[in-house]
Amino acid sequence: MRRLRLPRLDFEASRLDARVPQALRRFVRRRELGLLMAGVLVGVVSGLVVAGLNEAAHALQTLLFDVPAGVDLSAAQSLSPWRTVLVPMLGGALVAALTLVVARRLGAKLADAIEANALYGGRLSLRGSLFIAGQTLVSNGCGGSVGLEAGFTQVCAALGSLLGRTLAARRSDMRLLVACGAAGAISAAFGAPLAGAFYAFEVVLGAYAAAGFVPVIASAVAATLVARRFTTHAYLLVPGFPTPLSTEMILQVGLVGALCALGAILLMLGVSAVERSLARIPALRPAFRPVLGGLLLGLLALVNPVVLGAGHGALQIYLVSNPTVFALAAAVALKMAGSALSLGSGFRGGLFFSSLLLGALLGQFYTGAAAALVPQGVIQPGTAAMAGMAAFGTGVLGAPVTMICLALETTGDFSITVGAVVAAAIASLIVRELFGYSFATWRFHLRGEDAIRGPHDVGWIRQISAAMLMRRDFKAVGADRPIQEVREGFTTGREKQAVLVREGRYAGVVLAADLNVAAGREGDPVGSVARLGDAVLLPGTPIRQVMRAFAEAETDVLAVIDPETRRVLGTVTEAHVLRKYGEELERRNEELVFG
């Protein structure tokens, strides 16, 4: 059987450096103007990538579902029943086949932009990112209830990472170029440069820094301008007049924010519930899960096509058609079920646009339900819908300013600012208190990456291990030597402990203070007063676990041993670890503030 060969799209940094003049690399490393130009380049390419993937997805949906040109899949009025059921099933089969064939060839675990910036200093695999984007394209094009934004962000961030490696950029600049790619992706996808820029700061970088402001903004604006040459971004039509600012308005948008926060938590838990439920079926192999998910999704689409695709067309229709409360509730339930089925069964994509659609539907649902109970004083459906968009998106992405800007830029109506801000703030508070994670960081938590609570750079912490912290000039004595003899061998005031060995293997630690108080036991072996016989460190133990080991063992010194031979390699003191951690933390803070 002929093996699939993927094109070599990733290169070693040294090979990339060799192709770029050294003067250009220095210009980018040393001058803010150089970094600005790199950000613009990333933005231009990001705009082209987003436009291309968008057109490919729409073409795929038009071909497979026989949708009229220019009509979004989720807004199609008459779909062939057999296509509605069969196409998502075949799409699930294709996604599973790609995973089985291509993912094995890629080998290593594929990181996204958030994980790459948090753990790997902004290093992303371009081949892996193209594979993820391909899966996202297939998933969305075949009707999966997922958005393309995850694929956009993945590829554009990887291109920023590739440019950073090509230019031999510093770690902080690499992370910034990845953020430029993410900003360009979201900006081009929605025609919203402010939302794209703040997405980069809140979701990918995890902080706002003056040094990175200009490159990120430049990338977002460049991507938007390029994408507009190939795609059209029309403003959303918001029904009614904006509700004036008042105490009643603030309270009601706060209720919308709380409702959307609970909906966001329910959606995220639903994805996990589908994953666990499918995993518990013994006869259902992982390769068949997307097929089953596609079948169930197609059956839901027979009820309402809102579950198909990201939902761009459905959002505008529901905003202007004045639907009933029952229709809104049904659409929310179906879309949440479709998104959970798609992601939980193995379709690739994100919840970015789905969260916007669900937020708008819940906002309108609130106004309809409230008007039935209290006809007077209810906020306008348009105001509630925009507040719901910002709130639900905040609950899922954990990026309130991004979602506020997106609601404003997609509607062009800045009079809804206060409502969007209040709803997003309430949703952020509730999700953080009750759930604790955004969707992306929660998925990392489920995979065992407990250190990732956001895009903040924690990779450097993992790089500092016990092997880097240990001292090799430790005092070692035999565990069977008499206490008196060992005591006399200590240099007064300079040596505080000694490592005990027996037949070349670690046997504990003895403190000078313990030897001094061992009166009347001078002839006993020093091993009788040894400590920490089982409390040891391995060379690869990261600094956080080292600090935890000090606390659990209630000591300020630990030995580092070889895990196979138990031979002592060195010792680590708590004071040295704290000093090293403080130095590295100060260095990272300087990079954040001064660039």
Buried (B, 14 or more C-beta within 10 A) or exposed (E): EEEEEEEEEBBEBEEBBEEBEEEBBEBBBEEEEBBBBBBBBBBBBBBBBBBBBBEBBBEBBBEBBEBEEEBBBBBBEEBEEEBBBBBBBBBBBBBBEBBEEBBEEBEEEBBBBBBBBBBBBBBBBBBBBBBBBBBBBBBBBBBBBBBBBBBBBBBBBBBBBBBBBBBBBBBBBBBBBBBBBBBBBBBBBBBBBBBBBBBBBBBBBBEBBEBBEBBBBBBBBBBBBBBBEBBEBEEBEBBBEBBEEEEEBBEBBBBBBBBBBBBBBEBBEBBBEBBEEBEEEEEBEEBBBBBBBBBBBBBBBEEBBBBBBBBBBBBBBBBEEEBEBEBBBBBBEBBBBBBBBBBBBBBBBBBBBBBBBBBBBBBBBBBBBBBEEEEEEBBBBBBBBBBBBBBBBBBBBBBBBBBBBBBBBBBEBEBBBBBBBBBBBBBBBBBBEEBEBBBBBBBBBEEEBEBBBBBBBBBBBBEBBBBEBBEEEBBEBBBEBBBBEBBEEBEEEEEEBBBBBBEEBBBBBBBBEBBEEBEEBBEEBBBEBBBBEEBBBBBEBBBBBBBEBBEEBEBBBBBBBEEEEBEBBBBBBBEBBBEBBEEBEEEBEEBBEEB
